[in-house]
Amino acid sequence: MHQKLIGVNELAEILGVPPSWVYARTRLKGSDSIPCLRVGKYLKFEFDKVMDWLKSQNEAE
């Protein structure tokens, strides 16, 4: 089953952060970069992968 992809604004709203925060995380390198897919000029996200990434970021602190 395929997971619905969400955009920057939808992800920002779910996480309670500004879209600029999401964009900034996509520009980081390595494991600090939020997992995203590029669809043409658009950034899309798989919510489960983003949540796994957030958990790993919190564990690293």
C-alpha positions as CSV (number, residue, x, y, z in Angstrom):
1,M,0.0,0.0,0.0
2,H,1.3,3.4,-0.9
3,Q,1.3,6.2,1.6
4,K,-0.1,9.6,0.6
5,L,2.6,12.2,0.1
6,I,2.1,15.6,1.8
7,G,3.5,19.0,0.9
8,V,5.6,21.5,2.9
9,N,2.6,23.5,4.1
10,E,0.6,20.5,5.2
11,L,3.7,19.0,7.0
12,A,4.4,22.4,8.7
13,E,0.8,22.6,9.9
14,I,0.8,19.0,11.3
15,L,4.1,19.6,13.1
16,G,3.1,23.1,14.3
17,V,6.1,24.8,12.7
18,P,6.5,27.4,10.0
19,P,7.1,26.2,6.4
20,S,10.5,28.0,6.5
21,W,11.5,25.5,9.3
22,V,10.7,22.6,7.0
23,Y,12.5,24.1,4.0
24,A,15.6,24.8,6.2
25,R,15.7,21.1,7.3
26,T,15.6,20.0,3.6
27,R,18.8,21.9,2.9
28,L,20.8,20.3,5.7
29,K,23.2,17.4,4.9
30,G,23.3,13.8,6.1
31,S,21.2,12.5,8.9
32,D,20.2,16.1,9.9
33,S,18.2,16.5,6.7
34,I,14.5,15.8,6.9
35,P,13.6,12.9,4.5
36,C,11.8,14.3,1.4
37,L,11.1,13.5,-2.2
38,R,11.5,16.0,-5.1
39,V,8.6,15.9,-7.5
40,G,9.7,18.3,-10.2
41,K,10.1,21.6,-8.3
42,Y,8.0,20.4,-5.4
43,L,9.0,18.8,-2.1
44,K,6.9,16.0,-0.8
45,F,7.1,14.0,2.4
46,E,6.1,10.5,3.6
47,F,4.7,11.3,7.1
48,D,5.9,8.0,8.6
49,K,9.5,8.6,7.5
50,V,9.4,12.2,8.8
51,M,8.2,10.9,12.2
52,D,11.0,8.3,12.3
53,W,13.5,11.1,11.5
54,L,12.1,13.3,14.3
55,K,12.4,10.5,16.8
56,S,16.0,9.9,15.8
57,Q,16.8,13.6,16.0
58,N,15.4,13.7,19.6
59,E,17.4,10.6,20.6
60,A,20.6,12.1,19.3
61,E,20.3,15.1,21.6
